Amino acid sequence: MDKLFGTDGVRGTANTHPMTAEMALRIGAAVGQYFSRDGSSVRRVVIGKDTRLSGYMFENALTAGLTSTGMNVLLLGPVPTPAVGLLTRSMRADLGVMISASHNPAGDNGIKFFGPDGFKLSDQMEADIEALIAEGVTPAEAKKIGRAKRIDDGRFRYIERVKSSFPRQMLLDGLKVVVDCANGAAYRVAPEALWELGATVIPVGVTPTGHNINEGCGSTSPQLAAETVVAHGAHVGICLDGDADRVILLDENGAVGDGDQFMALMAARWAEEGRLANKALVATVMSNLGLEHFLANKGLRLERTSVGDRYVVERMRSGGFNLGGEQSGHIVMSDYATTGDGLMAAMQFLAEMIRSQKPASALLRSFEPVPQLLKNVRFAAGQAPLDSDGVKRAIKQAETDLAGRGRLLIRKSGTEPLVRVMAEHEDAGLMERAVDSIVEAVADAVGG
């Protein structure tokens, strides 16, 4: 059996392997058996989802698989991914499941898991579950089949948790906020939480149809939100992705501030307050060199990890750090949440706007980024473009050209069939030529 789990659970096009109803049932049964292996009689799992049409199919298939092994299932409906992490722990469940493909198009979907502590499963646990799927699972006897129940107040519990992370003495009165929910999982919770704290809320991407998640909106397409910020004279824009575990912020002019700029702001602020654990920030290899230089000038460290917020979280937990994230907008604040939380991160930014009395434009430019370029090349199943001699030669030459004042990173995506080619260099022209040479070589290797 091919490897199922990528950098963030199982993901792919709905009704195409591995994202079929049959496989979801098998995954549910295997996970149910894995978490019931100690023989305890009562086991519970919470399941959330985003707004994709295929979410209904996978919700039912997973429920069938889980209940077949004796697990009791609590169905949350559409909620953000961080809400599943939170509610898994607060409802004393043994497992949390989120059905989402995050920022991917509506035709894709995915399944990711949280342990009883609210943290994503480790690589070893995923490997053990894959082995169970391959071996097959023995279902529970008839009298031990699990039950399923709808939980109607999951989103309200999450809203209260998000609000509790906002300073109690503050309100958002007088602040005009555009919030783009990507027609995804946060389409109700984000506007409600902001409104309850006093903001004037201008919602975008809050009319999901099952087919329009991330379509021309959200953190990967912030243009609509930027235009809305300018048109309404808003103070700030908040762009979430399909499952709301990442955020991209917009200033009052509609200009984008990415995760690196947000992390720089919060790391500096928390360090001033003595709140930044071990004087370090955890980020991935994709974060800009400018962030590393900014932190070094303040006597702080940047701890780099592989791409994926789960690896950021693992490093934070092993090293005792409390702030980390990704350039793409996954922000992890372990004082408040167990995983990336776009809405909670946005709340911290709004609190800093109020505390500092500075506009968003002043807070989203903590450092000057080193020129960075990222290009993707899609490949077909079964292809291995990075093994091509032509690609290897192009990479070696680019590394030689960029040596000394920049860096080069080539990797296969863990969530899509893409080769990602990223470079940073003070000479933007040289950087672009290096990236283009590798992209051309990869394209040749996969047949254009």
N, C-alpha and C positions, 0 to 999 in steps of 0.2 A: 504494500500500500504506500502511495506517495505521502510525503510529509504533509500533515494537515495544518499545523499551527505555524503562523508567521510571527512577525514582531508584535502583533496585537490580536491574538486569537486566530480564528478561522475566518477567511474572507474570500469572496469571489462573486461572480455573476449568479444571480438567483436562477434556480432550476438548471444550473450547470455545475458539474462536480468541482469542488466539494460542497457547494451550497445548494444541495437538494433536500427535499423534505425527508427522504429516506436516510440520508447521511445525518441530518439533524436529529432524527429519532435515535439513530445509533450512537451519536455523540451524547445525547441526553441520557441514554441508558448506561453508557460507559461512565459518564461523570457521576450519575446516581450511584452506581455500584462502587466507584472509587471512594465517594464520601460516606458510604454506608458500610465500609469494609470492617468496621470494628463491632458490627452487630447491634448497635443501639437501635431501639425500637422507634424513636421519633427523630426524623430528619426533615429539615425545611430548606427550601430554596426560594429566593425571590427572583423574578424575571421582569426586566424592563425592556423597552424597545423604543426605537425612534419612529418616524412616520412613514416609512417605506411600505408600499402595498404588500410586499412579500413578508413583512413582519408578522402578519396574521398567520401565514403558513408556517413560519419557523416557530412562532410561539406555540402553536398547537402541536407541532411535531416534537419539539423539545419537552413540552408538558407530557406527551404520551410516553416518551422515553424515560423521563425522570420518574413519573408515577409508576411505571412498570417495574421499577426497582425499589418501590416503597417510599419514595420521596414525596413529601407534601409540598405543593407548589403554590406560591403566593404571587399573583399576577398584578404588576404595578401599572401596566399600560404605558403610554408614552411619557417617559421621564429621561432626563439627562443621564449620561453614563456615571458621573460622580454621585448622583442620587442612589444608584444601585450599590456603589461601594459603601455609602453612608447607611442605607437601610439594611444591607446585609448584616452589618455590625449591630445597629440599634435594635433590629427585630430579632436578634440572636439566631439568625439563620446560619446554616452550615455552608451555604454556597450562594453566590450571586451570579446572575447571567444577564448580560446586556446584548440585545439583538440590534446590531447597527454596523454599518460600514463607514461610519464617521463622515469624512469629507468626500467620499466617493459618490459617483452618480447614483440616481435612484434605482437603476437596474441591478446594482450590486447590493450585497448584504453581508453581514458577518456575525460571529458569535464570540464574545469574550467573557471570561470568567473571573470572579472574585472569591477569595477564600473567606472563612468566617471572620477574619480580622479586617475585612474590607479592602485588602490589597490584592492585586492581580496575581494569578498563579505563577509559580516559578517555571523555568524551562524544564526542570526535572519532573515536576508534576504534570506538565503538558505531555512530556514524553511517556510517562506512565499511563496517562489516559489514552494516548494514541495506541499503545500496546494493547490496552483493553478493547479498543474498538476493533483492532485486527483479530484478536482472539475470539471475540464474541462474548456476550453477556448472558448470564443466566437470570431470567426474570424472577421477581418475587412470587411466592405462592399467592393464590387468589385472595386470601383473607388479609394479605399484607400490602396489597396495592395502595398506592398513595392517593391523596385527594388534591383537588385544585380549587383555589378560591380567589376571587377578585378583591384587591385592596384599593378602596376608593380614595383614600386620603394620602397616598404616597407623595404626590406633588406638593401638598400642603406641608407635610413634614419636612420636605427638602427646602421649601421656601423659608420656613422658620429657621432652619440651620444656616442658610445663606445669610439671612438678616442678622443672625446672632454673631456672624463674623464681622459685621460692620460696627464701628465704635458706637456704643450706646448713646453717648452724648451728642451725636451728630444726626442731622437729617439732610435729605437731598432737596429741601425746599429751594425753589429758585433756579434749579439746575434743569436745563432742557437736554434730554438724552435721546438720541436715536439708537434703538436696539434692533439689530438684524438677527433674527433667529433661524435663518437659512431654511425656513419651512420645515424645521426639524423638531427634535425632542424638547427644546426649550420654548416652543412657540407660545405656551401659556405661562410657564413659571417665571421666565425672565421679565416680561412686562409687568406681571403682578408684583414681583418682589421689588422692582424699582419704584412702582407706583405707591406701594405700601410705605416706602421710606420717604415719600414726598416729592419724587421727581416728576417733572412733566415728561411723559413718555411718548415718543413717536415710534411706533412699531413698524418694522419692515420684515418681510418673510415670515408672516404668521398665518398664512392660509394654506396649510398643507393639503395636497390632493392625493398623496400616495406616490405621485410621479414627479414632483417638483422640488424635492429636497436638494439643497445645494445648487439649484439651477439659477445661475445668474445672481446669486445672493450668498450671504454668509462669509465666513472668514477667508475662503479661497476666491471669492469674487466680491470685493468690498466696494466696487464702483457705485452700485445703486445706493448703498448706505452713505457713501461720501457725497453723492449728489443731494441726498436727502438732508444731510447735515448742513450743507451750504444753503439749500433752498429754505430751510426752516430756521436758520440762524441758531442751530443747536450748539451747545458747549462741547459736546463730545459724542462720538459714535462708538458703539460696542457691536462687534461682528463675531458671532458664534458660529461654530460648524454644526454639522447635522446632529451630533450627539452632545454638543455643548461642553466638551471637555477641553476645547481650545478657544482662544479669543485673540482677535486682532483689534487694536484700538485706533480710532480716528480722531485727529484734533479738530478744532473749530473751523479749520480751513479744508477739511476733508482729507488731509495728508495722513498716510498710514504710519503707525508705529508698531513694529513687530515685537515678537516675544523677547528678543535680545534687549531692546530698549526698555521694555517693562521690567525685565529682570535687573538691568543696570540700576534703574530708579529704585526698586525695592531693596536691592542688596545694599546700596549706599544708605538708604533711609534706615533700614534695620540695623546696619552697622553703627550708625550714629546713636541709635537708641540702645545699643548693646544687645540686640535681639537676634543678630545673625549668628547662628551656631557655628562655631569653629572658624569663623571669619572666612567662609568660603561659600561659593555658589556652585551648584551642580548643573551642567548643561551638556549637550551632545557635541559630537565632532562637527556638526553643521553650524554651530554658533560662530558669529563673526569674530575675527581677530581683534577688531576694535573693542569688543566687550572685554576680552582678555586683558588688553592694554589698560582700559578704563579701571578695571578692578585692581590691577597691579599698582596703579598710581595711587590707589586708596589703601594699599597694604592688604588687599584681599586676594584670595585665590580663586581660580576657575578650575573645577574638577570636571574633566570631560568623560563622556560615556559613549557607548554605541547609540545609534539612532533608535528612538522609541521611548515614550515616557515611562514605561515599565522599568527600563534600565536606569533611567534617572532616579526613579523611586528606590530601586534596589541599592544604588550607590548612596543615596541619602540615608537609607536605613542602616547600611553597614558602617557608614562613616559618621553618623550622628549629625547630619546636616538638616536644615529645615526649610531651605529655599532652593528650588531648581526648576528646570523646564527646558523647552525647546524654542528655537527661533520661530517655528511655525505657530506658536501660541499656546502650546501645552504649558501651563504654569502649575507647579506643584508646591503647595504651602502646607507642609506636614503638621503645622500647628492647628490647621483647620480641616484638612481633608486627606484622604488616603491616595488620591489620584489627581490627575490634572482636572481643574475645575474652572471653565471659562468665565462663568458668571461670578463666582467668588473672587477670582482675580480682578475682574472689572470693578467689583465693589471696593477692593483695596485701592484701586487707582482713583476712584471717585472720592474716597476718603482722603487721599493725598492731595487731590485738587482742592478740597475744602480746607484741609489743614494748612496748606501752603499759600492758599489764595492766589495760585498761579494758573494760567490757562493750560489746557491740554498740550498745546504746541510747545510750551516751555518744559513740560515734564516728559515728553516723548522724544527728546533729543539729548539724551545724556552723553552720548559720544558720537564721534564721526566714524561711520563704518568704513572699514577697508573695502575697496571695490570687490564685489562678490558676484559670481555668475553661476547659475545652476541651469542645466539643460537635461532633458530626459529623452531616452530612446526606447521605444516599445519593442518587445521581442515576442516571438511565438512560443507556445509550449514545446519543451524539448530542446530549445536552443540554449547555447551557453556562450554568448558573445565574448565574455571576458576571458575565455580560454583561447581565443583566436590569436595567432602570432601577430597579425597586423594590428590588433588592438593593443597587445602588449608592447609592441614597438612604439606606437603612438603615445602610450602612457609614459614610457621611459623617457621619450624625448621631451614631453611636456614637463615632467618632473625636473629634468635638467634645465629647461628654460625658466622655470618658476623658482628654482632653488634660491634660498637666501632671504627673499623678501615676500614670500607668500606660501601657499600650500595648495595641494591638490587632493581631492577625495573622490574616488570612484567606487560605487557600490550598487548592488542590486536591491531594489525596493523590497521590503518585507511584506507589503500589502498589495502591490500591483506588479504585473510583468514589465518592469521598467528598469533600465540601467540609468542611474543618476550620476551625472558628471558635474562636479562642483569645484570651482577654483576661487582663490582670493589672491590678489596681488596689488601692489601700489600702482603698477602700470596696467591700466584697464585694457589697453589695446593688446598688450602681450598676453594678458589673461584670456581675452576673448579668442585670440588665435589658438591658444593651447586647448581651450575647451572645444572649439570647433573641430580641431584636428582629431580629437578623441571621438567626438560625436560622429564625425564622418566615418571613422574607422569602424565604430560599432554598427553604424547603419549598413556599411558594406558587408559586415560579418553576418548580419541577419537578413540580408537580401533587400536592403532599401527600407 
